[in-house]
Amino acid sequence: MPLGTGVSQGMGTMDEGGSGLTKVVLARRTDVCFRGLLDPLLLLETLQERDPRAYQFCLQLPGGAAFLGSSPEQLYSRTGRCVASEAVAATRARGPPGAPNQGQATFIT
């Protein structure tokens, strides 16, 4: 589904009223393959320069693997060795193409 279509559908649902929705969060998966090794902290710095108002995050595991990104919302907070989740959006996989997704919608609401 094109991103604009998802936005229109979400806004239409909120405009209809009675849905209880006050916010719609759209997401998409992106896979990127690189030929060489990347420095996750350098990539994180680039994300910060690109959008200084966003929240950047990086979880680097022993061995070098890293999960990083940039979000308009704070996803977690960390104090010393304690981490608390700030995420409130639900994530649920869609069913197979053409299959009704009412079960997933019911689960989330």
PyMOL commands that set and color helices and strands:
alter all, ss='L'
color gray80, all
select helices_A, chain A and resi 3-16+40-50+102-108
alter helices_A, ss='H'
color red, helices_A
select strands_A, chain A and resi 55-60+66-71+76-79+82-85
alter strands_A, ss='S'
color yellow, strands_A
deselect
rebuild
show_as cartoon
